[in-house]
Amino acid sequence: MGLPGPRPSLHPLYPGIIPENPAEGERDVPEEHPSPANPFDQPRGRTAPLRERLQNSWAETFYREFFCRLDEQPFAVLYADEPSRSNVPVNVLVGLEFLKAANGWTDEEMYNEFCYNVQVRYALGYRHLGEGYFDLRTLYYFRERLAHHMQETGENLLEQAFEQVTDEQLEAFSFKTGKQRMDSTFIG
């Protein structure tokens, strides 16, 4: 049941635009419930606390310590040398594979997290909701190329990428992995 008579547009980006028929894209919403705007389009002052929270979350750590350390060069063997359509950066695809495994997501859950979860998008280097869109098939094609490469060469590029990132982290944080303390060992 709609409100009687015309009402002003509730959309902050399109003031004055009122659809003649709610079926054309906007449903009748009482004025106290305006349509949400893109969360990244808010004035800077209003989002500063949210931005700070995001920068102090796991997403910033993942971005800095995993995503930025990934070397995309070993994955070049999966792609043609000639110019072609732009593709999704390899570090995004590898990062998604890691997040999927770490969180126990299905492919569909992983894709929804990528599309709509601000922390996941931030962890993968995206700062705006509309950027970086790709179809889920892109990830399937990437996996197919990884599997084909492994069958031909025996090289597991994902495993190598994780080892490379781990080695860099060990070096950066000066971890010594040669000795294990006895009180840290589980004896079963």
Contacts in CASP RR format, 6 or more apart in sequence:
PFRMAT RR
TARGET T0000
AUTHOR 0000-0000-0000
METHOD contacts of the structure
MODEL  1
MGLPGPRPSLHPLYPGIIPENPAEGERDVPEEHPSPANPFDQPRGRTAPL
RERLQNSWAETFYREFFCRLDEQPFAVLYADEPSRSNVPVNVLVGLEFLK
AANGWTDEEMYNEFCYNVQVRYALGYRHLGEGYFDLRTLYYFRERLAHHM
QETGENLLEQAFEQVTDEQLEAFSFKTGKQRMDSTFIG
1 28 0 8 1.000
2 22 0 8 1.000
2 28 0 8 1.000
3 28 0 8 1.000
3 30 0 8 1.000
6 18 0 8 1.000
7 18 0 8 1.000
7 31 0 8 1.000
8 15 0 8 1.000
8 16 0 8 1.000
8 18 0 8 1.000
8 31 0 8 1.000
9 15 0 8 1.000
9 16 0 8 1.000
9 17 0 8 1.000
9 18 0 8 1.000
10 29 0 8 1.000
10 31 0 8 1.000
10 34 0 8 1.000
10 35 0 8 1.000
11 17 0 8 1.000
11 26 0 8 1.000
11 34 0 8 1.000
11 35 0 8 1.000
11 37 0 8 1.000
12 34 0 8 1.000
12 37 0 8 1.000
13 37 0 8 1.000
13 41 0 8 1.000
19 25 0 8 1.000
19 26 0 8 1.000
22 28 0 8 1.000
26 35 0 8 1.000
29 35 0 8 1.000
38 129 0 8 1.000
39 47 0 8 1.000
39 118 0 8 1.000
39 129 0 8 1.000
40 47 0 8 1.000
40 127 0 8 1.000
40 128 0 8 1.000
40 129 0 8 1.000
54 60 0 8 1.000
54 118 0 8 1.000
54 119 0 8 1.000
54 122 0 8 1.000
57 119 0 8 1.000
57 122 0 8 1.000
58 119 0 8 1.000
58 123 0 8 1.000
59 119 0 8 1.000
59 120 0 8 1.000
59 122 0 8 1.000
59 123 0 8 1.000
60 122 0 8 1.000
60 123 0 8 1.000
62 99 0 8 1.000
62 123 0 8 1.000
63 122 0 8 1.000
63 123 0 8 1.000
63 124 0 8 1.000
63 125 0 8 1.000
65 165 0 8 1.000
65 169 0 8 1.000
66 95 0 8 1.000
66 98 0 8 1.000
66 165 0 8 1.000
67 91 0 8 1.000
67 95 0 8 1.000
67 123 0 8 1.000
67 124 0 8 1.000
67 125 0 8 1.000
68 91 0 8 1.000
69 164 0 8 1.000
69 165 0 8 1.000
69 168 0 8 1.000
69 169 0 8 1.000
70 90 0 8 1.000
70 91 0 8 1.000
70 94 0 8 1.000
70 95 0 8 1.000
70 161 0 8 1.000
70 164 0 8 1.000
70 165 0 8 1.000
71 161 0 8 1.000
71 164 0 8 1.000
72 89 0 8 1.000
72 90 0 8 1.000
72 91 0 8 1.000
74 157 0 8 1.000
74 160 0 8 1.000
74 161 0 8 1.000
75 90 0 8 1.000
75 94 0 8 1.000
75 157 0 8 1.000
75 161 0 8 1.000
77 149 0 8 1.000
78 142 0 8 1.000
78 145 0 8 1.000
78 146 0 8 1.000
78 149 0 8 1.000
78 157 0 8 1.000
79 87 0 8 1.000
79 145 0 8 1.000
87 138 0 8 1.000
88 132 0 8 1.000
88 134 0 8 1.000
88 138 0 8 1.000
88 142 0 8 1.000
90 142 0 8 1.000
91 124 0 8 1.000
92 124 0 8 1.000
92 125 0 8 1.000
92 132 0 8 1.000
93 138 0 8 1.000
93 139 0 8 1.000
93 142 0 8 1.000
94 158 0 8 1.000
94 161 0 8 1.000
95 123 0 8 1.000
95 124 0 8 1.000
96 110 0 8 1.000
96 114 0 8 1.000
96 124 0 8 1.000
96 139 0 8 1.000
97 139 0 8 1.000
97 158 0 8 1.000
98 162 0 8 1.000
99 105 0 8 1.000
99 110 0 8 1.000
99 113 0 8 1.000
99 120 0 8 1.000
99 123 0 8 1.000
100 107 0 8 1.000
100 109 0 8 1.000
100 110 0 8 1.000
103 109 0 8 1.000
103 110 0 8 1.000
103 113 0 8 1.000
105 113 0 8 1.000
107 136 0 8 1.000
107 139 0 8 1.000
108 136 0 8 1.000
111 136 0 8 1.000
111 139 0 8 1.000
113 120 0 8 1.000
114 120 0 8 1.000
114 121 0 8 1.000
114 124 0 8 1.000
115 133 0 8 1.000
118 129 0 8 1.000
121 127 0 8 1.000
121 129 0 8 1.000
126 132 0 8 1.000
146 157 0 8 1.000
146 158 0 8 1.000
149 155 0 8 1.000
149 157 0 8 1.000
150 156 0 8 1.000
150 157 0 8 1.000
169 175 0 8 1.000
170 177 0 8 1.000
END
